[in-house]
């Protein structure tokens, strides 16, 4: 067997169909992955990927997700889950009935003492949502948000916990949630990637690394992976053309390169060649679309002030404003990572994070409403896990048994608190909500049955929610 024959035998069924340049298989493949390949059109301008689902499983309520990912593990006890009994037991021994036999990260083998909430909570809005007083701006939109207080997860260390939250699996190499959405539903824009990631950091916590595999496409074709934009300077490298090179010159070069790529695809049938063609063309279009996108200086002064954003500063506030601009331009999955929420040394440093995220989060909600984007957008605010109700010096350790996230958008009931942890904030006891439940609900809002969006790999059908997940219907508007 020649190396080429061996390679062909390892291809997926879709890639096998793509090997034939004269049959229906090639026409179907071309129509799905790049209609221009067999349409006689040259140069940049390919149609957007339409998605593998020809129709939704039920009516969709949203078009996009803006995921405000608070990386490092925000303490639910200093954000959205006030525990007066924990406050009353501050400094006392943690009852063994809560912790015996339980997984604890860095407090294993130590004396466990209760550590009460470090800041006061207040009730906000007509709904009376109970939120830490450090977040008055979020409190100002309390009637628009749903707080889930009963989240739990499976991984107690940062990197695998990020992986589980993003891919629904503890095993690296699985597709991220944004990649699943692009694969299933396609993109709504031809000028920008359908899945964009922005990163920011501040002060007051340990800065944990965020690996690119958190927005990777895993075993899905690589065209579905997220694209990270830099928050400062050029959002992507080589955005500017070299001196003396015109747009016409670049178009001609890309056309020639893609002709060579098409010949390679005809020879070996590798779907990654089609990805390469698509990415060349996308990069060409982004040279025109991205500079205007990133120039937030043309936003009205009142908008910049509402977010607390300064053009070009790379802050969470500026990224929230960019998220709205991306939403307007048809990007389906927008993920903002804000780091430094890892408060082992002093959980009181939550006050610094509140200063960084409180105002822009609320401003984003109000801005989406003003611009008619609210009803078709899902906002998710939260991290990979919570923090212990036990002290680690003046800080809190990692915690997976119970924590909080916040959801908002026109498809979510506002002013709702869903689920609860026990009196000390240790474990979810009322309406425990898994990561798979969150993913199932997100897909449901897009009109997708999470059990039916699958991809065959290594002999089995995989899905974002693995083998579980329930839609959180009580919180849906």
C-alpha positions as CSV (number, residue, x, y, z in Angstrom):
1,X,0.0,0.0,0.0
2,X,1.4,3.4,-1.0
3,X,1.5,6.2,1.6
4,X,-1.2,8.0,-0.4
5,X,-3.5,5.0,-0.3
6,X,-2.9,4.6,3.5
7,X,-3.8,8.3,4.0
8,X,-7.0,7.9,2.0
9,X,-8.1,4.9,4.0
10,X,-7.8,7.0,7.2
11,X,-10.0,9.9,5.9
12,X,-13.5,10.5,7.3
13,X,-16.5,9.6,5.2
14,X,-17.0,13.2,4.3
15,X,-13.4,13.5,3.1
16,X,-13.8,10.3,1.1
17,X,-16.7,11.8,-0.8
18,X,-14.6,14.8,-1.4
19,X,-12.0,12.7,-3.3
20,X,-14.3,12.3,-6.3
21,X,-14.2,15.4,-8.5
22,X,-16.9,14.1,-10.8
23,X,-19.5,12.7,-8.5
24,X,-22.4,13.9,-6.4
25,X,-20.2,13.5,-3.3
26,X,-17.8,16.2,-4.4
27,X,-20.7,18.5,-5.3
28,X,-22.3,18.0,-1.9
29,X,-19.0,18.5,-0.2
30,X,-18.3,21.7,-2.1
31,X,-21.7,23.1,-1.4
32,X,-21.3,22.5,2.3
33,X,-17.7,23.5,2.9
34,X,-17.1,26.1,0.2
35,X,-19.6,26.6,-2.6
36,X,-17.1,28.5,-4.6
37,X,-14.9,25.5,-5.1
38,X,-17.0,24.1,-7.9
39,X,-18.8,27.3,-8.8
40,X,-16.2,28.7,-11.1
41,X,-15.7,31.8,-8.9
42,X,-12.1,32.9,-8.4
43,X,-10.6,35.1,-5.7
44,X,-11.8,35.9,-2.2
45,X,-15.5,36.0,-1.4
46,X,-16.6,32.5,-0.4
47,X,-20.0,32.0,1.2
48,X,-20.2,31.4,4.9
49,X,-20.4,27.9,6.2
50,X,-24.1,27.1,6.5
51,X,-24.0,24.6,9.3
52,X,-24.5,20.8,9.3
53,X,-28.1,21.1,10.5
54,X,-30.3,21.8,7.6
55,X,-33.1,22.9,10.0
56,X,-33.3,23.5,13.7
57,X,-34.9,20.9,15.9
58,X,-37.3,23.5,17.3
59,X,-37.7,27.3,17.0
60,X,-34.6,29.2,18.0
61,X,-34.7,32.0,20.5
62,X,-31.2,33.4,20.2
63,X,-28.6,34.0,17.5
64,X,-25.5,34.5,19.6
65,X,-23.7,34.0,22.9
66,X,-21.5,36.5,24.7
67,X,-19.7,34.5,27.4
68,X,-18.1,36.7,30.1
69,X,-15.7,34.1,31.4
70,X,-14.3,35.1,34.8
71,X,-11.2,32.9,34.9
72,X,-9.7,31.7,38.2
73,X,-12.8,30.8,40.1
74,X,-14.9,33.7,41.4
75,X,-16.1,33.3,45.0
76,X,-19.8,32.8,45.0
77,X,-19.7,33.9,48.7
78,X,-18.5,37.4,47.7
79,X,-20.6,37.8,44.6
80,X,-24.1,36.2,44.3
81,X,-24.6,33.8,47.3
82,X,-24.9,35.3,50.7
83,X,-24.7,33.0,53.7
84,X,-25.6,34.6,57.0
85,X,-25.0,31.3,58.9
86,X,-21.4,31.1,57.5
87,X,-21.0,34.7,58.7
88,X,-22.2,33.7,62.2
89,X,-19.7,30.7,62.2
90,X,-16.7,32.8,61.1
91,X,-13.6,31.3,62.7
92,X,-15.3,28.2,64.0
93,X,-14.4,24.7,62.8
94,X,-16.1,23.6,59.6
95,X,-18.5,20.8,60.5
96,X,-17.0,17.5,59.4
97,X,-20.3,16.3,58.1
98,X,-19.8,18.7,55.2
99,X,-16.3,17.9,54.2
100,X,-15.5,14.3,55.3
101,X,-14.4,12.3,52.2
102,X,-14.8,15.3,49.9
103,X,-12.3,16.4,47.3
104,X,-10.4,19.5,48.5
105,X,-7.6,21.1,46.5
106,X,-4.9,22.8,48.7
107,X,-6.6,22.5,52.1
108,X,-6.3,18.7,52.3
109,X,-5.1,17.6,55.7
110,X,-5.4,21.1,57.3
111,X,-7.7,22.3,60.0
112,X,-10.8,23.6,58.3
113,X,-12.4,26.8,59.7
114,X,-15.4,28.7,58.4
115,X,-14.6,32.0,56.7
116,X,-17.6,34.3,56.5
117,X,-18.5,36.6,53.6
118,X,-16.1,39.5,53.5
119,X,-18.6,42.0,52.1
120,X,-22.2,43.0,52.7
121,X,-25.0,42.0,50.4
122,X,-28.0,44.0,49.3
123,X,-31.3,43.4,47.6
124,X,-31.7,45.0,44.2
125,X,-34.5,45.7,41.8
126,X,-38.2,44.9,42.1
127,X,-37.2,41.2,42.3
128,X,-35.0,41.7,45.3
129,X,-32.1,39.8,43.9
130,X,-29.5,39.4,46.6
131,X,-26.1,40.5,45.2
132,X,-22.8,41.6,46.9
133,X,-22.7,45.4,47.4
134,X,-19.4,45.5,45.5
135,X,-21.5,45.0,42.3
136,X,-24.0,47.9,42.4
137,X,-24.1,48.3,38.6
138,X,-25.1,44.6,38.1
139,X,-27.5,45.2,41.0
140,X,-29.0,48.0,38.8
141,X,-29.9,45.4,36.2
142,X,-31.0,42.7,38.7
143,X,-34.4,42.4,37.2
144,X,-32.8,41.4,33.8
145,X,-30.6,38.6,35.1
146,X,-31.0,35.1,36.4
147,X,-28.6,33.9,39.1
148,X,-28.0,30.2,39.2
149,X,-26.7,29.4,42.7
150,X,-26.5,25.6,42.4
151,X,-23.8,25.0,39.8
152,X,-21.3,22.2,40.3
153,X,-18.4,20.8,38.3
154,X,-16.1,17.8,38.2
155,X,-12.6,19.3,38.1
156,X,-10.9,21.1,41.0
157,X,-7.8,22.5,39.3
158,X,-7.8,25.4,36.9
159,X,-6.8,23.9,33.5
160,X,-8.9,20.8,33.6
161,X,-11.8,22.8,35.0
162,X,-11.6,25.3,32.1
163,X,-11.5,22.3,29.7
164,X,-14.6,20.8,31.3
165,X,-16.5,24.1,31.3
166,X,-15.6,24.8,27.7
167,X,-15.8,21.4,26.1
168,X,-18.0,19.3,28.4
169,X,-15.2,16.8,28.9
170,X,-12.2,16.5,31.2
171,X,-10.2,15.0,28.2
172,X,-8.2,17.5,26.2
173,X,-8.9,17.4,22.5
174,X,-12.7,17.7,22.5
175,X,-14.4,20.5,20.6
176,X,-15.2,23.7,22.5
177,X,-18.8,24.9,22.8
178,X,-18.2,27.7,20.3
179,X,-16.8,25.2,17.8
180,X,-19.9,22.9,18.2
181,X,-22.1,25.9,17.5
182,X,-20.3,26.8,14.3
183,X,-20.3,23.2,13.1
184,X,-24.0,22.8,13.7
185,X,-25.4,26.2,12.8
186,X,-22.8,27.9,10.7
187,X,-21.9,31.5,10.6
188,X,-23.8,34.7,9.9
189,X,-20.9,36.8,8.7
190,X,-18.4,36.3,5.8
191,X,-16.2,39.2,7.0
192,X,-15.2,37.8,10.5
193,X,-14.7,34.5,12.2
194,X,-17.9,33.1,13.8
195,X,-16.1,32.4,17.1
196,X,-13.9,35.1,18.5
197,X,-12.0,35.2,21.8
198,X,-10.7,38.3,23.7
199,X,-8.5,38.3,26.8
200,X,-8.0,40.8,29.6
201,X,-6.5,40.9,33.1
202,X,-6.4,43.2,36.0
203,X,-5.2,43.1,39.5
204,X,-5.8,41.5,42.9
205,X,-5.4,37.8,42.1
206,X,-3.1,35.1,40.8
207,X,-2.9,35.1,37.0
208,X,-3.5,31.6,35.8
209,X,-2.6,30.8,32.1
210,X,-5.5,30.1,29.6
211,X,-4.5,27.5,27.0
212,X,-5.6,28.0,23.4
213,X,-7.2,24.5,23.5
214,X,-10.1,26.1,25.5
215,X,-11.4,27.5,22.1
216,X,-10.0,24.7,19.9
217,X,-12.1,22.7,17.5
218,X,-10.8,19.3,18.8
219,X,-11.7,16.5,16.4
220,X,-13.9,18.8,14.3
221,X,-12.3,20.4,11.2
222,X,-10.1,23.2,12.3
223,X,-12.1,25.8,10.5
224,X,-14.5,25.7,13.5
225,X,-11.9,26.7,16.1
226,X,-12.1,30.1,17.9
227,X,-9.9,32.9,16.8
228,X,-8.1,34.9,19.5
229,X,-8.0,38.7,18.9
230,X,-5.4,40.7,20.7
231,X,-6.9,43.4,22.9
232,X,-4.1,45.8,22.4
233,X,-2.5,46.8,19.1
234,X,-3.4,44.9,15.9
235,X,-6.0,42.3,16.8
236,X,-4.3,39.7,14.6
237,X,-0.8,39.5,13.2
238,X,0.0,40.8,9.7
239,X,-3.2,42.8,9.5
240,X,-1.4,45.5,7.4
241,X,-0.2,44.8,3.9
242,X,3.5,45.1,3.2
243,X,4.6,48.4,1.6
244,X,3.9,48.5,-2.1
245,X,1.4,45.6,-2.1
246,X,-2.1,46.5,-3.1
247,X,-5.4,44.7,-2.4
248,X,-5.4,43.6,-6.0
249,X,-2.0,42.1,-5.7
250,X,-3.0,40.2,-2.6
251,X,-6.2,38.9,-4.2
252,X,-4.2,37.6,-7.2
253,X,-1.7,35.8,-4.9
254,X,-4.5,34.3,-2.8
255,X,-6.3,33.1,-6.0
256,X,-3.2,31.4,-7.3
257,X,-2.4,29.8,-3.9
258,X,-5.9,28.5,-3.6
259,X,-5.8,27.0,-7.1
260,X,-2.8,25.0,-5.9
261,X,-4.7,24.1,-2.7
262,X,-7.7,22.9,-4.7
263,X,-5.4,20.7,-6.8
264,X,-4.1,19.2,-3.6
265,X,-7.6,18.6,-2.3
266,X,-8.5,16.8,-5.5
267,X,-5.5,14.6,-5.1
268,X,-5.8,13.6,-1.4
269,X,-9.3,14.6,-0.3
270,X,-8.1,16.1,3.0
271,X,-10.8,18.4,4.4
272,X,-8.0,20.5,6.1
273,X,-7.0,21.7,2.7
274,X,-10.5,23.2,2.4
275,X,-10.0,24.9,5.8
276,X,-6.7,26.3,4.5
277,X,-8.5,27.8,1.5
278,X,-11.2,29.3,3.7
279,X,-8.7,30.8,6.1
280,X,-6.7,32.5,3.3
281,X,-9.9,34.1,2.1
282,X,-11.1,35.0,5.5
283,X,-7.8,36.7,6.3
284,X,-8.1,38.8,3.1
285,X,-11.6,40.0,4.0
286,X,-10.5,40.7,7.6
287,X,-7.9,43.2,6.5
288,X,-10.9,45.4,5.5
289,X,-13.4,44.6,8.2
290,X,-11.3,44.3,11.4
291,X,-9.7,47.8,11.5
292,X,-13.1,49.4,11.5
293,X,-14.4,46.9,14.1
294,X,-11.6,47.6,16.5
295,X,-11.8,51.4,16.3
296,X,-14.0,52.1,19.2
297,X,-12.9,55.7,19.2
298,X,-15.8,56.5,17.0
299,X,-18.3,55.4,19.7
300,X,-20.2,58.3,21.3
301,X,-18.6,59.6,24.5
302,X,-21.6,58.6,26.6
303,X,-21.2,54.9,25.4
304,X,-17.5,54.9,26.3
305,X,-18.4,56.4,29.7
306,X,-21.1,53.8,30.4
307,X,-18.7,51.0,29.9
308,X,-15.7,52.8,31.5
309,X,-13.8,52.0,28.3
310,X,-10.7,53.7,27.0
311,X,-9.9,52.9,23.3
312,X,-7.0,50.6,23.0
313,X,-6.4,49.9,26.7
314,X,-7.2,46.1,26.4
315,X,-9.4,46.2,29.5
316,X,-12.5,44.1,30.2
317,X,-14.6,47.2,29.7
318,X,-13.2,47.8,26.2
319,X,-13.6,44.1,25.4
320,X,-17.3,44.2,26.5
321,X,-17.8,47.1,24.1
322,X,-16.0,45.1,21.4
323,X,-18.3,42.2,22.2
324,X,-21.3,44.4,21.4
325,X,-19.7,45.5,18.1
326,X,-18.9,41.8,17.2
327,X,-22.5,40.9,18.0
328,X,-23.8,43.6,15.6
329,X,-21.5,42.2,12.9
330,X,-22.9,38.7,13.1
331,X,-20.3,36.8,15.2
332,X,-22.1,33.8,16.7
333,X,-19.9,33.0,19.8
334,X,-18.0,35.7,21.6
335,X,-15.9,34.8,24.6
336,X,-14.2,37.3,26.9
337,X,-11.7,35.8,29.4
338,X,-11.0,38.1,32.4
339,X,-8.3,36.6,34.6
340,X,-7.0,37.1,38.2
341,X,-10.0,35.6,40.0
342,X,-7.8,33.1,41.9
343,X,-8.0,34.4,45.5
344,X,-6.0,32.0,47.7
345,X,-4.1,34.7,49.5
346,X,-6.9,37.3,50.2
347,X,-10.5,36.9,49.0
348,X,-11.1,40.6,49.8
349,X,-9.3,41.3,46.5
350,X,-12.6,40.5,44.9
351,X,-13.1,44.3,45.3
352,X,-10.6,44.9,42.6
353,X,-12.3,42.5,40.2
354,X,-15.6,44.1,41.0
355,X,-14.2,47.5,40.0
356,X,-13.1,46.0,36.7
357,X,-16.2,44.0,35.7
358,X,-19.3,45.5,37.4
359,X,-19.9,48.6,35.3
360,X,-19.0,47.1,31.9
361,X,-21.2,44.0,32.5
362,X,-24.2,46.2,33.3
363,X,-23.4,48.5,30.4
364,X,-23.3,45.6,27.9
365,X,-26.8,44.5,29.1
366,X,-28.2,48.0,28.7
367,X,-26.4,48.6,25.3
368,X,-27.8,45.4,23.8
369,X,-31.3,46.5,24.9
370,X,-30.9,49.9,23.3
371,X,-29.7,48.4,20.0
372,X,-32.3,45.7,19.7
373,X,-29.9,42.9,20.2
374,X,-31.1,41.8,23.7
375,X,-33.8,39.4,22.6
376,X,-31.5,37.4,20.4
377,X,-28.4,37.3,22.7
378,X,-27.5,35.0,25.6
379,X,-25.0,36.4,28.1
380,X,-23.2,34.0,30.5
381,X,-21.2,35.4,33.4
382,X,-19.1,33.0,35.5
383,X,-15.9,31.0,36.0
384,X,-14.7,27.4,36.1
385,X,-15.6,26.8,39.7
386,X,-16.2,28.6,43.0
387,X,-14.3,29.0,46.3
388,X,-14.5,27.2,49.6
389,X,-16.4,28.4,52.6
390,X,-13.4,27.4,54.6
391,X,-10.4,29.8,55.1
392,X,-7.1,29.5,53.4
393,X,-5.4,32.1,55.4
394,X,-7.4,35.2,54.4
395,X,-8.3,33.5,51.1
396,X,-10.4,30.7,49.7
397,X,-9.4,27.5,48.0
398,X,-10.9,26.0,44.8
399,X,-14.3,24.6,45.2
400,X,-16.5,22.4,42.9
401,X,-19.5,21.3,44.9
402,X,-21.4,24.5,44.6
403,X,-21.0,27.9,43.0
404,X,-22.9,30.6,41.1
405,X,-23.1,31.9,37.5
406,X,-25.3,34.6,36.0
407,X,-27.4,34.4,32.8
408,X,-29.1,37.2,31.0
409,X,-30.8,37.9,27.7
410,X,-34.3,38.0,26.1
411,X,-34.7,34.2,26.3
412,X,-33.9,34.1,30.0
413,X,-36.3,35.1,32.8
414,X,-35.0,38.2,34.6
415,X,-35.1,38.7,38.3
416,X,-34.9,35.0,39.0
417,X,-32.7,33.1,41.5
418,X,-32.5,29.4,40.6
419,X,-31.3,26.7,42.9
420,X,-29.3,27.0,46.2
421,X,-26.4,25.8,48.1
422,X,-26.6,24.7,51.7
423,X,-26.4,27.1,54.7
424,X,-22.6,27.3,54.5
425,X,-22.4,27.6,50.8
426,X,-20.6,24.2,50.5
427,X,-22.7,22.1,48.2
428,X,-25.6,22.6,45.7
429,X,-28.7,21.1,47.4
430,X,-31.6,22.6,45.6
431,X,-31.8,22.1,41.8
432,X,-28.1,21.1,41.4
433,X,-27.0,22.3,37.9
434,X,-24.2,20.6,36.0
435,X,-22.0,22.0,33.3
436,X,-23.8,19.7,30.9
437,X,-27.1,21.3,31.9
438,X,-25.7,24.7,31.1
439,X,-24.6,23.5,27.6
440,X,-27.9,21.7,27.0
441,X,-29.8,24.9,27.8
442,X,-27.5,27.0,25.6
443,X,-28.0,24.7,22.6
444,X,-31.8,24.6,23.3
445,X,-32.0,28.3,23.0
446,X,-30.4,28.1,19.5
447,X,-33.1,25.6,18.5
448,X,-30.8,22.6,18.9
449,X,-31.6,19.3,20.7
450,X,-28.3,18.7,22.4
451,X,-28.6,14.9,22.0
452,X,-28.9,15.3,18.2
453,X,-25.9,17.5,17.4
454,X,-23.3,14.8,17.1
455,X,-20.0,14.0,15.3
456,X,-18.7,10.5,14.7
457,X,-15.2,10.1,15.8
458,X,-13.1,7.0,16.6
459,X,-16.2,4.7,16.3
460,X,-18.7,6.6,18.4
461,X,-21.0,9.6,18.2
462,X,-19.8,12.5,20.4
463,X,-21.7,15.5,21.5
464,X,-21.0,18.6,23.6
465,X,-23.1,17.2,26.6
466,X,-21.5,13.8,26.5
467,X,-24.2,11.4,27.8
468,X,-26.1,13.7,30.1
469,X,-27.5,17.2,30.4
470,X,-31.0,18.6,31.0
471,X,-32.5,21.9,29.7
472,X,-33.1,24.3,32.5
473,X,-36.7,25.1,31.4
474,X,-37.8,26.9,34.6
475,X,-35.4,29.8,33.8
476,X,-36.5,30.2,30.2
477,X,-38.6,33.2,29.2
